[in-house]
């Protein structure tokens, strides 16, 4: 059972109604639009209101197994491992959903040796609620033995050049390896270069005619012009003690969104001991009375009722997104009356911490580009 102090602070600072926004990020400077690479996904904050238009882009990631996405550990800094996320599969992440689909993230895990200062082991794994129907990017069976001067390909979401607003379009470009260590590779423009929005995205190397996942974009210079640091995933330490065990766990973990019937979505009186007691990837959060209740982190305790399309169909409440998409994804949400810790924010007021968290996120990633 979790206590969401970070979310509470964000709501307190920003007020009860916070609108989601599109964030200015740069991705693959000098790259080209990429309609392919279906296993490269955008990591976004989980959407809450069914009528919201913009999506909060956090990072890029790579599907490495039907239910597993690999990204960077620092991509979880704002919301934490217990945050609520989705991934977007498609080539254009835009207002109203773009050209692809969303998948729910049910758990996240950082590499235990992650160093936020040096970006060593800057890796994280995300488990999806259900398998996605894309061909995963191949993890190398051993060291790819990268060398200086070798061309590598980077893929990510965002803008085409530093200073431009994010378009949410997937792009790819080529970089050149400038330095190799046991756990990472530095790269120079070749002529492409990764940038802030590419964090967590794949760095791919071609060996004997086949493209493999060499690493994950982690950091670089502030202007995205001279160098980038990429964490190697071909190193035995990264794959053997972190990635492979998570893949095995995910194969045996139960899948599915859980029970999303109307009769099972009222949680005002129903307590939980952990998130395993909650359907649809909801969190089990301790309230002011110490009891755990299932909820979306930005909505407080409440009940999900009939299927809806707009808030007008939900008198006294709002139309909230219980699932990423599909029939029954949106349900009328009504907050519990008098629930401890509600703080006066109601669903109809849109208690949503996305904007405040994204502000913190923007400041933190700007610092990271200086520390790579």
C-alpha positions in Angstrom: 0.0 0.0 0.0 1.5 3.3 -1.0 1.3 6.9 0.3 1.4 9.4 -2.5 3.1 12.4 -0.9 4.5 13.7 -4.2 1.1 13.7 -5.8 -0.4 15.4 -2.8 2.2 18.1 -2.9 1.7 18.7 -6.6 -2.1 19.1 -6.1 -1.6 21.4 -3.2 0.8 23.6 -5.1 -1.2 23.8 -8.3 -4.8 23.9 -7.0 -7.7 21.6 -7.6 -8.0 22.1 -11.3 -4.9 21.6 -13.5 -5.1 21.2 -17.2 -2.8 18.7 -19.0 -0.5 20.3 -21.5 1.7 19.3 -24.4 5.4 19.6 -23.3 8.2 21.2 -25.4 10.8 18.5 -25.9 13.5 17.8 -28.5 14.1 14.5 -30.1 16.5 13.1 -32.7 18.0 16.4 -33.8 19.0 16.0 -37.5 16.8 12.9 -37.8 14.0 11.9 -40.1 10.3 11.1 -39.5 10.1 7.4 -38.7 6.8 5.6 -39.6 8.4 2.3 -38.7 10.0 0.9 -35.6 6.7 -0.2 -34.1 8.4 -1.5 -30.9 9.5 2.1 -30.1 6.9 3.7 -27.8 6.2 6.9 -26.0 6.0 6.8 -22.2 3.2 9.1 -21.0 1.5 10.0 -17.8 -1.6 8.0 -17.4 -4.6 10.0 -18.8 -7.4 10.5 -16.4 -10.2 12.5 -18.0 -11.9 11.2 -21.1 -12.4 14.6 -22.5 -8.8 15.8 -22.2 -7.0 16.4 -25.5 -3.3 16.8 -24.8 -1.0 14.0 -23.6 2.0 14.5 -21.2 5.0 13.0 -23.0 7.6 11.9 -20.5 10.1 9.7 -22.4 10.6 7.1 -25.1 10.8 3.3 -24.5 11.3 0.0 -26.4 9.2 -3.1 -26.3 11.6 -5.9 -25.5 9.0 -8.6 -24.8 5.2 -8.7 -25.3 4.5 -7.3 -21.9 7.8 -5.5 -21.1 9.1 -2.0 -22.1 12.7 -0.9 -21.5 13.3 2.8 -20.8 15.6 5.0 -18.6 15.4 5.1 -14.8 15.3 8.9 -14.7 12.1 8.8 -16.7 10.4 7.7 -13.4 11.8 10.4 -11.2 8.7 12.6 -11.1 6.0 10.0 -10.5 8.3 7.3 -9.1 8.1 3.5 -9.5 4.6 3.6 -8.0 3.4 6.2 -10.5 0.7 5.5 -13.0 1.8 5.4 -16.7 0.8 4.4 -20.2 2.8 3.7 -23.3 1.7 4.8 -26.7 2.3 2.6 -29.8 2.3 4.5 -33.0 4.2 7.0 -35.1 2.4 10.2 -34.1 1.3 11.0 -30.6 -1.2 13.9 -31.0 -4.3 15.5 -29.7 -7.1 13.1 -29.6 -4.8 10.0 -29.7 -2.8 10.2 -32.9 -2.5 7.2 -35.2 -1.8 4.5 -32.6 -3.1 3.0 -29.4 -2.3 3.1 -25.7 -1.4 0.3 -23.3 -1.5 0.4 -19.5 1.6 0.0 -17.4 0.9 -1.9 -14.2 4.4 -1.9 -12.6 7.8 -0.2 -13.0 11.2 -1.1 -11.7 14.5 0.9 -11.8 17.9 -0.8 -12.0 19.1 -1.2 -8.4 22.5 0.3 -9.2 21.1 3.4 -11.0 23.2 6.5 -10.3 21.2 9.7 -11.0 24.4 11.8 -11.1 26.5 9.8 -13.5 23.6 8.0 -15.3 25.4 4.7 -14.8 22.8 1.9 -15.0 20.1 4.5 -16.0 17.6 1.7 -16.9 14.0 0.9 -16.0 11.6 -1.8 -16.9 7.8 -1.4 -17.3 5.3 -4.3 -17.1 2.2 -3.9 -19.3 -1.3 -5.1 -18.3 -1.6 -7.2 -21.4 0.7 -8.2 -24.2 1.1 -5.9 -27.2 1.0 -7.2 -30.7 4.3 -5.8 -32.0 7.6 -7.6 -32.7 9.9 -6.8 -29.8 13.4 -5.4 -30.4 16.0 -8.1 -30.1 18.1 -8.1 -27.0 21.7 -9.1 -27.9 22.8 -12.6 -26.7 26.1 -11.1 -25.5 28.4 -8.2 -25.9 28.1 -6.4 -29.3 31.7 -5.1 -28.9 31.1 -1.5 -30.0 34.0 0.5 -31.2 34.7 4.2 -31.7 33.6 5.5 -35.0 30.8 2.9 -35.4 27.5 4.3 -36.6 24.5 3.7 -34.3 20.8 4.5 -34.8 18.7 6.3 -32.3 14.8 6.5 -32.2 12.6 8.8 -30.2 9.6 11.1 -30.0 9.6 15.0 -30.0 10.7 17.9 -32.1 13.1 18.0 -35.0 15.5 20.6 -33.6 16.4 22.2 -30.3 14.0 24.9 -29.2 11.1 23.7 -31.3 7.8 22.5 -29.7 7.2 18.8 -29.6 5.2 17.4 -32.4 4.8 14.0 -30.9 6.2 12.4 -34.0 8.6 9.5 -34.0 12.0 10.3 -35.5 15.2 8.4 -36.1 18.7 9.4 -36.9 22.4 8.3 -36.9 25.0 9.0 -34.3 28.7 8.0 -34.2 30.3 6.3 -31.2 33.0 8.4 -29.7 33.9 6.5 -26.5 33.2 3.0 -25.1 33.1 1.8 -21.5 32.0 -1.4 -19.9 28.6 0.0 -19.1 28.0 2.8 -21.7 28.9 4.5 -25.0 29.2 8.1 -25.7 28.2 9.3 -29.1 28.7 12.3 -31.4 26.5 13.6 -34.2 26.5 11.5 -37.2 24.7 13.8 -38.3 21.8 13.0 -36.0 21.8 13.5 -32.2 19.6 12.4 -29.4 18.0 15.0 -27.1 15.8 15.3 -24.0 12.7 13.7 -25.4 14.6 10.7 -26.5 15.5 9.6 -23.0 14.8 5.9 -22.5 14.7 5.3 -26.3 16.7 2.7 -28.1 20.2 3.0 -29.5 20.6 0.3 -32.1 23.7 -1.2 -33.7 24.0 -3.4 -36.8 26.2 -6.4 -36.5 26.6 -9.0 -39.3 23.6 -7.5 -41.1 21.2 -7.6 -38.1 20.1 -4.7 -35.9 20.4 -5.2 -32.2 19.5 -3.1 -29.1 22.9 -1.8 -28.0 21.7 0.7 -25.4 19.3 3.3 -24.0 19.5 7.1 -24.4 20.3 8.6 -21.0 21.8 12.1 -21.1 24.0 14.5 -23.1 25.0 18.1 -23.5 22.3 20.8 -22.9 22.3 21.9 -26.6 22.1 18.4 -27.9 24.9 19.3 -30.3 28.1 17.6 -29.2 27.6 14.3 -27.3 25.2 11.9 -25.8 25.6 9.2 -23.1 23.9 5.9 -23.7 23.6 3.0 -21.2 24.6 -0.3 -22.7 22.2 -3.2 -22.4 24.4 -5.6 -24.2 26.7 -5.7 -21.1 26.3 -9.0 -19.1 25.7 -7.1 -15.9 22.7 -5.2 -17.3 21.0 -8.1 -18.9 21.9 -10.9 -16.4 21.0 -9.3 -13.1 18.2 -7.0 -14.2 16.5 -7.4 -17.5 16.4 -11.2 -17.8 14.9 -11.8 -14.3 12.2 -9.2 -15.0 11.3 -10.8 -18.4 10.9 -14.2 -16.6 8.7 -12.6 -13.9 6.5 -11.0 -16.6 6.0 -14.2 -18.4 4.4 -15.8 -15.3 2.7 -12.7 -14.0 -1.1 -12.6 -14.4 -2.4 -10.5 -17.3 -5.5 -8.6 -18.0 -7.1 -5.4 -16.7 -9.0 -7.2 -13.9 -12.7 -6.9 -13.2 -14.1 -3.6 -14.7 -17.8 -4.4 -14.4 -19.9 -1.6 -12.9 -20.6 -3.7 -9.8 -16.9 -4.0 -9.0 -15.9 -0.4 -9.5 -17.2 1.2 -6.3 -14.4 1.5 -3.8 -15.7 3.9 -1.2 -16.4 1.2 1.4 -14.0 -1.4 0.0 -10.6 -1.5 1.5 -7.4 -3.0 0.0 -4.1 -4.2 1.3 -2.2 -3.7 -1.9 -2.5 -2.9 -5.5 -3.1 -6.6 -6.2 -6.5 -6.1 -4.6 -7.4 -3.4 -7.2 -8.7 -3.9 -10.7 -7.5 -2.1 -13.9 -4.1 -1.1 -12.5 -5.6 1.2 -9.9 -3.3 2.0 -6.9 -4.0 1.0 -3.3 -3.5 4.2 -1.4 -3.6 4.8 2.4 -6.1 7.6 3.3 -6.1 9.8 6.4 -7.8 7.0 8.4 -4.9 4.6 7.5 -7.2 2.4 5.4 -6.2 1.5 1.8 -8.6 2.2 -1.0 -8.3 1.7 -4.8 -8.0 4.8 -6.9 -6.5 6.6 -9.8 -3.8 8.7 -8.1 -5.1 12.0 -9.5 -8.8 11.4 -8.6 -8.9 10.4 -4.9 -11.3 7.8 -3.6 -14.5 7.3 -5.6 -16.8 5.0 -7.6 -16.7 4.2 -11.3 -20.2 3.7 -12.6 -21.9 3.6 -16.1 -20.0 3.9 -19.4 -19.8 7.5 -20.6 -18.4 9.7 -23.4 -18.6 13.1 -21.8 -18.9 14.7 -18.4 -22.4 15.9 -19.3 -23.5 12.2 -19.0 -22.3 12.1 -15.4 -24.3 14.5 -13.2 -22.4 15.4 -10.0 -19.2 13.7 -11.3 -16.9 13.4 -14.3 -16.2 11.1 -17.1 -13.0 9.4 -16.1 -10.7 7.0 -17.9 -10.6 3.6 -16.1 -8.9 1.8 -19.0 -6.6 3.2 -21.8 -9.1 2.6 -24.6 -11.9 0.4 -25.8 -15.5 -0.2 -24.9 -16.1 0.6 -21.3 -12.8 2.5 -20.9 -14.6 5.7 -19.7 -16.8 5.5 -16.7 -18.8 8.1 -14.7 -16.7 8.8 -11.6 -18.2 10.2 -8.4 -15.9 11.0 -5.4 -16.7 9.4 -2.1 -18.5 11.9 0.2 -16.5 12.8 3.3 -13.6 10.5 2.5 -10.5 11.3 4.6 -7.8 13.3 2.8 -10.0 14.4 0.0 -8.9 18.0 0.6 -11.9 19.6 -1.0 -10.9 18.5 -4.6 -13.6 16.7 -6.5 -13.5 14.8 -9.7 -15.7 17.4 -11.3 -13.0 19.9 -10.4 -10.4 17.8 -12.2 -7.9 17.1 -9.4 -5.0 16.3 -11.7 -1.3 16.6 -10.7 0.0 16.2 -14.3 0.9 19.8 -14.9 2.7 20.4 -11.6 4.6 17.2 -12.0 5.6 18.1 -15.6 6.9 21.4 -14.4 9.1 19.6 -11.9 10.0 17.1 -14.6 11.0 19.8 -17.1 13.4 21.4 -14.5 14.9 18.0 -13.6 15.6 16.9 -17.2 17.2 20.2 -18.0 19.6 19.6 -15.2 20.3 16.1 -16.4 21.3 17.3 -19.8 24.1 19.2 -18.0 25.3 16.2 -16.0 25.6 13.6 -18.7 
